[in-house]
């Protein structure tokens, strides 16, 4: 919901004061610390282990099959590809509908920035999964030919293979290592960075929306309709926390089903919806569900993928937020427009505390996803000890 313009942000007095100075110090400090962490840990020379890995070994660490390999041996890479393609198509359709209905105004919000990044992640991941399926097929065919040749030469055409599973696994790993040496390390590294940026940004976005913005809205801000019914649905419940809070929770659950049907209708008959009021009526449903879809799809990919999740890459997540704040500042220096979030307003005397508090929120938000990944490692390594392939 856009906020009214309270002060002219293009005048110099709005920026030349102690509040903006403190906020600038917080922002520059976070950027400096994040840049130092990235330089320290992402430098190729610093990727050597205590045993003394060479530069080539460090490059091979970055370039592996984690980008397209599922976490369980029994899951074919094709199923991870299917999940990523479905997620990418649904997110892209949602983004297109949102852009057509709200134009460029949606990019004032951090939510839309994160949503675009999540969509890019699944599109990028789909391409890597296609490449992975091709490599997997080539490796499987090569292993099959090698084993058939050994069987014909040593045991005859009709003799069964012995220790075939172990030999196949060992041979596949050797071929994968050979493929890794020729692949560009930067692609795998970039994909993992985008994944880790998304993880923190999605948690931060949803936490701010559902814990800070959402409770102060009223039920009239989210009017939902079903099918062809024009009349909005009004839901009444006793409110014990905040007026309208329970109504919005129920509206969110109803909206997920309705919104899925709406996007499917847009994909089937796109021209039918141009200029119709249903386009605008879906905005409230979009706002609610865009803060749910990103987390659902990202958690699903986390359950399937084999990507690492190191702590130091929280620095990219912090830089992503800093770039958004700088964009907002530059925009408001040029044009006096509303702030997308009330805690970005610099005219308030508690603005430095807001900036500091939101900055510190990055730590628990990233920690939540670290906990999710560690929980996955813990459970899967015990439920599927012989099949789990992720690094522990």
C-alpha positions, 0 to 999 in steps of 0.5 A: 500500500503506497504511503502519502508523501509527507515531505518534499524529498528533493530539497537539501534540508531533507538530506543534510541532517544528523538522521541521514548521516547516521543512516548513511553510516549504518549503510556504508558500514554494512557495505564495507563489512560485506565487501571485506567478507566477500573478498576474504572468503570468495578469493580463489587464493583463500579457498585452499584448505588446511591440507594445502589445496592448489588453485586448481583444486579450489576452482574444482570446488566451485565447479561441481554438479551441485547446481543440478544434482538432487540430494538423493541418489534415487531421484533423477535430475529430470525431476528437479528440472520439472520442479524448477520449470514449473516454478519458473513458469508460475513465477514468471506469469505472476510477475508479468500479470503484476507488471501489466496491472501495476506498471513500473510502480511495483519496482518501488518495493523490495518484495518485487525485487526479491520476486524478480530475483527468485524468478531469475533463480528458477530460470537460471536453475532450469537451464543448469538442470537441462545441462545436468540432465544432458550430462547425466544421460551422457555419463550413464550411456558411457558407463553402460557401454564400458560395463558392457564391453568389460562383460563381453571381454571377460565374462561373456554376453550372458554372465551377470555383472558383479559389484555393478552398483559400486563400479557404476557409482565409482565410474560416475564420480570419476566422469563427473570429476572430469567434467567439472574440470572443463566447466566454468567455475563462475557459473556454479558460484554465481548460481549458489550466490543467487540461491543464498541471496534469495534465501535471506531476502525471501525470509526478510521480505515475508517477516517484514510483511507478515510481522510488521506491515500485515497486522496493521492493515484492515480487512478492507485492504484485501477484498477477495472474490471467487470465480466470476463473482463480483461481490467481495468476500467479507470474513468476520471473526473475533479479533483478540490481537489486532483488528482485522488480523484474523480476517486477513489470515483467512483471506490469505488461505482463500486467496491462495486457491483463488489466485492460482485459478486466476493466473491459470485463467490469464495463461489460457485467455490472456486477451480476455482479461486486458482492461477488465476490472478483474485485473485490478481486483486480483491486486490484493490477492497478488500482494498476499500470495506473492509473500507466500509463493516465493517461500514455498517454491524456494523451500521446495527447491531446497528440499530437492537440491544439493547446494551448499549454504555457508554463513559468509555468503550472507554478505551478498544478501546484505549488499542486495538490501543496501543496493535497494536502499541506495536506489530508493535514496537516489529516486527520492533525491530526484523525485518527491514520491511516497516511500514504499515502506514507513521505516525508510522515511528519513524525516522521522526522529527514530529513522536511524533506529529503524535502519539499524533494526532492519539491518540487524534483522538480516542476521536472524533471517539468514540464520532461519534458512541456515537452520532449515538447511541444517535440519534437512541435512540432519534428517535426510542423512538419517532417513536415507544414509545410503542415498543422501549425496549432499555435503555434511 
